[in-house]
C-alpha cells in the first residue's frame, strides 16, 4: 500500500512541477494570447466556410464550385447547361433557380408542336471565382440558337454572393462613395484609347450605356485582382463586337471598395485536405494581350509516357499554354500526366474514347465515345472537356446533333505523324503562321517534341502568345456552339 501511495505522490509531484513550469513559461505571453482571442474569431468563420464550400478537386485559379450539367441530346432540341454547385444551401438554391428560369424561358420560346425542319439549342457555361475569402463571383454565358436565326442570341449574366451571409451582392454592397462616376470615367477613358472600340465612343449608344447610373453596371464579377464589368452585345458597341468587358484593377478603386479582397480561405481549404494540396500548386496565370498575335498549339492522341512530359516541360519553360485532345482509353494509364496538363494551365479536350472515325458510328456510339472520355477526365480533374476534336477531322450530321460540344479543327496541319521529322514540322509552321492559327500536332512522336523545343521559343521571340483553344476563341470574341466546327485564322 505504501508503495502505491509513494508512487502516487511521486507521479503527482512530478506532475505538479511540470504544471508550475508550464505556467511560468506561459506567463510572459499570457496577455498577448488573451488579446488574440478577438482577432481569431473571423479566422474561425473562414475555417468553417472552407469546410463547407466545394472546390474543384484541384483549384488552381481560385475557381470555386463543382460542375453540374443538364444535357439533352435530342437532335431537334439540344440543351447543354453547366452550372456550379458551391456547397452552401441558399447560394446553390439561388443559382439553380436562375438556371431553371433560363431553361423555362428557352422552352417557352420553342414552337408548340414539333416541326420537321426546325431545330434549336441552348448552351450555358460559366466561370467561377473566389474574391477575397467571402465572395463567390459567377459569370454565365448563355447562347440560344435556332434554325430561323441568322446569329445566335448571346448574353452574359453574373451572380456575386457573400458566402458567409449566403446572400446576393449588388454593386452597392461592394463599393461606396461616388463610385459610379469613377467607373464611368475609367470606362470612357479605357475604350477611347482601345481598338477596335475607340471608333464608337462618340455614339449615343456608348454615351448613354456608359453614363454613371446603376443600371449600366449591373453585370460584374470580381476576382482577387480586379472588378470586371460586362456590357451585353449591341448595348454600347455594334453587335459584331459581341459582349464587351472591362476590368478595373482594385488599385484604381482605392477608397471606393468596401469589401475585403485579401484571401486565406483557399489556403485553409488546401491545408485541411478539402483540396488536394499536391495538385493545387498555383498555376502561373498568363495574361493575354489582345493587341499581340496569339496561336493555339494542339496536341492529339496522347498522353504518351515519354513525349507528353517533354512537351509539358518545353511549354512550362516558355510560359506557353496549349490544348491536349486526349484519347479516353489512354486516360486511366496516364492519370499523372492528365493531372499535370490540367494543373499547369493547359486545356484538356476530348478526342473520343478509342479514336474511331465517328462518321461511321450511330448516334448512341457517338455519344458513348465522347461521354466515356469526359467522365474519365472529370474524375481526375473535376474538369469536363468542353471541346471535341473529331478524329481525322471528320464530321457529319449525326455528330452535329448528338455531341454537345463545339468541334475544333485546325488551320495549320504540321503533318508531324507523317514526316516525323523536326525540320519538316518546323517548315510547315514557320513563315505560314499568323494570329489566330490553331496548329495540329500529336504528342506521340519524339520528333514533335524536338520541333516544339525550337518552334515555341522562335515564335515567342516573334511576339506570338501561346493560348488554349478556349482562350483563343474568347479573345477572338467567338462563342463556341455545340455541333459547330472551328478552324480559326485562314
Ligand atoms: Zn487523332
Boltz pocket constraint, residues with backbone or C-beta under 6 A from the ligand:
constraints:
  - pocket:
      binder: B
      contacts: [[A, 300], [A, 301], [A, 351], [A, 355], [A, 391], [A, 392]]
      max_distance: 6.0
